[in-house]
C-alpha cells in the first residue's frame, strides 16, 4: 500500500525532523523565516507524496483519468522542491561580518538560519529529484522513450513556476490566476528569461547530482 511506502521513506521522515527543528529554532529566536521554511518543506513533501500515489495507481493499472490528474497535480507542486533554494536571498538580512572580510559578527542565530536554509534546500531538492526518478520508471510505455526530454521540459516549467512563486507570489494552487500575471512577467521579460535559464540549469545540476539511476523505492 502507498501508506506503507510513505512510512518507509527516510526523506519524508526527515521533513518531520525538519519541522520540529523549524518550530524549535523559530520560536526560540522569534524568527518568522525559520518558521516559514517548515511550510516550504511541507509543500515539497506533497510533491513526493503525489509521486508515490502516481506509482501506486500505475501499478494497479486502472483509474487512468485519476492517474493523469495526480500527475498533473504533481507537476504543479514539483516547483516547490527546488523553490527552497531561492530562500538563500534572505541571508541578505543577516550580518555575518562586523567588518568585511576579517572581523566576524558572532551571532549564532545567523548561522542557524544558514543551516536551516541549506538543510531545507538540500532535502527539498532530494525529494523532488527522487520523485522524478520514481515517476520516470513508471511512465506509460509509449512515452517512456521521451522521458529525458519530458524531464527537461518539466524543469523549464518548474523554473517558470518558481519565478511566479518568488516574484509574483502565487502558490501552486493559484494556477487559474496565472493568466492574470502575464503583463507582470513581460514588464521584466529579459530578467524573466535569464532567471528561467539559470534555474533550468540549477534543476539539471540537481538532477545529475541527486538522481539515483537505479532507484528502488517501489521495488
C-alpha positions in Angstrom: 0.0 0.0 0.0 1.1 3.6 -0.7 0.9 4.4 3.0 3.5 1.8 3.8 5.8 3.2 1.2 5.4 6.7 2.6 6.2 5.4 6.1 9.4 3.8 4.8 10.7 6.9 3.0 13.5 8.3 5.1 13.4 11.7 3.4 9.7 12.2 4.4 10.7 11.3 8.0 13.4 14.0 7.7 10.7 16.5 6.9 9.1 15.7 10.3 12.5 16.2 11.9 13.0 19.5 10.0 9.5 20.7 11.1 10.4 20.1 14.7 13.7 22.0 14.3 11.8 24.8 12.5 9.4 25.2 15.3 12.1 24.9 18.0 14.5 27.4 16.5 11.7 29.6 15.1 10.2 30.2 18.5 13.5 30.1 20.3 14.8 33.1 18.3 11.4 34.6 17.4 12.3 34.2 13.7 9.5 34.0 11.2 11.7 33.0 8.3 12.7 29.8 10.1 9.1 29.0 10.9 8.1 29.6 7.2 10.8 27.4 6.0 9.0 24.5 7.6 5.9 25.3 5.5 8.0 25.3 2.3 9.2 21.7 3.2 5.6 20.6 3.6 4.9 21.8 0.1 7.9 19.9 -1.2 6.7 16.8 0.7 3.4 17.0 -1.0 5.1 16.5 -4.4 6.8 13.4 -3.1 3.5 12.0 -1.7 1.9 12.6 -5.1 4.7 10.7 -6.9 4.0 7.7 -4.6 0.3 7.9 -5.4 1.0 8.1 -9.1 3.1 4.9 -8.9 0.5 3.1 -6.8 -2.2 3.9 -9.4 0.1 2.8 -12.3 0.9 -0.5 -10.6 -2.8 -1.2 -10.2 -3.2 -0.4 -14.0 -6.5 1.3 -13.6 -8.1 4.7 -12.9 -6.4 6.3 -16.0 -8.1 9.6 -15.5 -7.3 9.7 -11.8 -3.7 8.8 -12.6 -3.3 11.6 -15.1 -4.9 14.1 -12.6 -2.4 13.1 -9.9 0.4 13.5 -12.4 -0.9 17.0 -13.3 -1.1 18.0 -9.6 2.4 16.7 -9.1 3.7 18.9 -11.9 2.0 21.9 -10.2 3.7 21.1 -6.8 7.1 20.0 -8.1 8.5 23.6 -8.3 8.2 23.7 -4.5 11.0 21.2 -4.3 13.6 23.5 -5.9 12.0 26.7 -4.8 13.6 26.5 -1.4 17.0 27.3 -3.0 15.6 30.8 -3.6 15.4 31.3 0.2 19.2 31.9 0.3 18.4 35.5 -0.7 17.1 36.1 2.8 20.6 35.9 4.1 21.0 39.5 3.0 19.1 40.4 6.2 21.7 38.8 8.4 25.1 40.1 9.5 27.9 37.6 9.3 30.6 40.3 9.3 31.1 43.2 11.6 33.7 44.4 9.2 34.4 42.6 5.9 36.3 40.4 5.5 38.1 39.5 8.7 36.1 40.7 11.6 33.1 38.5 12.1 29.8 39.2 13.9 29.5 36.3 16.3 25.7 35.8 16.3 24.7 32.2 16.3 21.1 32.8 15.1 22.5 34.0 11.8 24.3 30.6 11.4 21.1 28.8 12.5 19.3 30.5 9.6 22.0 29.5 7.2 21.8 25.9 8.5 18.0 25.8 8.1 18.0 27.2 4.6 20.8 24.8 3.5 19.2 21.8 5.1 15.8 22.6 3.7 17.1 23.3 0.2 19.1 20.0 0.0 16.2 18.0 1.5 13.6 19.6 -0.7 15.7 19.1 -3.9 16.3 15.5 -3.0 12.6 14.9 -2.5 11.9 16.4 -5.9 14.6 14.5 -7.8 13.7 11.2 -6.1 10.0 11.9 -7.1 11.1 12.3 -10.7 13.1 9.0 -10.6 10.1 7.3 -9.1 7.6 8.5 -11.8 10.1 8.1 -14.7 10.4 4.4 -14.0 6.6 4.0 -14.2 5.7 6.2 -17.2 3.4 4.8 -19.8 5.4 2.8 -22.3 4.6 4.9 -25.4 6.2 7.9 -23.8 9.0 6.1 -21.9 11.5 6.8 -24.7 10.8 10.5 -24.3 11.5 10.5 -20.6 14.5 12.8 -20.6 13.1 15.4 -23.0 10.0 15.5 -20.8 12.1 15.9 -17.7 13.9 18.8 -19.3 10.5 20.3 -20.2 9.4 19.8 -16.6 12.5 21.7 -15.4 11.6 24.7 -17.7 8.0 24.7 -16.5 9.2 24.4 -12.9 11.6 27.3 -13.3 8.7 29.4 -14.6 6.7 28.3 -11.6 9.5 29.3 -9.2 9.6 32.7 -10.9 5.9 33.1 -10.4 6.1 32.0 -6.8 9.1 34.1 -5.8 8.4 37.3 -7.7 4.7 37.3 -8.2 3.9 35.5 -5.0 1.4 32.9 -6.5 1.2 29.5 -5.0 0.8 26.1 -6.7 -3.0 26.1 -6.1 -3.4 29.5 -7.8 -2.9 28.0 -11.2 -6.1 29.7 -12.5 -4.7 33.1 -11.6 -1.6 32.6 -13.8 -3.2 34.2 -16.8 -3.7 37.4 -14.8 0.0 37.8 -14.2 1.3 37.7 -17.8 1.5 41.5 -18.0 3.7 41.5 -14.9 6.0 38.9 -16.4 6.5 40.9 -19.6 7.4 44.0 -17.6 10.7 42.3 -16.7 10.9 40.0 -19.6 14.7 40.0 -20.1 15.2 39.2 -16.4 12.5 36.6 -16.6 14.3 34.8 -19.5 17.6 35.0 -17.6 16.1 33.6 -14.4 14.4 30.7 -16.3 17.8 29.9 -17.9 19.6 30.0 -14.6 17.0 27.9 -12.7 16.7 25.4 -15.5 20.5 24.9 -15.2 20.1 24.5 -11.4 17.4 21.9 -12.0 19.7 20.0 -14.3 22.7 20.1 -12.0 20.5 19.0 -9.1 19.2 16.1 -11.2 22.6 14.8 -12.2 23.9 15.1 -8.6 20.9 13.7 -6.7 19.3 11.3 -9.2 19.5 7.6 -8.5 19.5 5.8 -11.8 18.6 2.5 -10.1 16.0 3.9 -7.7 14.4 1.1 -5.8 11.9 3.0 -3.7 9.0 1.0 -5.1 10.5 -2.4 -5.6 
